[in-house]
Amino acid sequence: MDLINTADLYDTHGDALQSLALQMQDIGAMTCFDGPVRTVRCFQDNALLKSVLATPGEGAVLVVDGGGSLETALVGDVIAGMAVDNGWAGIIVNGAIRDRVAIGTLPLGVKALGSNPAKSTKTGAGAADVELIIGGVTFRPGAHVWCDADGVLVER
């Protein structure tokens, strides 16, 4: 797999890309990852997110809008391991994760705002494969997203 350089991508494609200004932490072992966008909107509830990651990822990146909440974790080591087993390239979480040391050993890209050991609820509330706007950037299902240590770019 070729290393992704988002700075070079932006220099080459500029206006065709949106850059997420929100400062995300790199947590997974893969800091460079990309793929087609899949989405989940959920708030402090990870049941829907878990059900999506239980399906074949085929190299996709799941973008999760958790409303920026750091009060409960939406992804832990079990869910991240499921993503690896099902062929997902990565997960971007506008919210918190937990089990960051264990996730850091997995061959998966994971970006999140931070971590919190508190569990989320499991009601299944939320929506999957919908357009998300995070930090003023639009993530559409099927659009391509690129991530590296510099940040996150998504095609318009």
Sequence and secondary structure as in RCSB ss.txt:
>XXXX:A:sequence
MDLINTADLYDTHGDALQSLALQMQDIGAMTCFDGPVRTVRCFQDNALLKSVLATPGEGAVLVVDGGGSLETALV
GDVIAGMAVDNGWAGIIVNGAIRDRVAIGTLPLGVKALGSNPAKSTKTGAGAADVELIIGGVTFRPGAHVWCDAD
GVLVER
>XXXX:A:secstr
     HHHHHHHHGGGEEE  S  EE SS SSEEEEEEEEE SSB HHHHHHHTS  TT EEEEE TT  SSEEE
 HHHHHHHHHTT  EEEEEEEES HHHHTTSSSEEEEEEE   B B S  SEES  EEETTEEE TT EEEEETT
EEEEE 
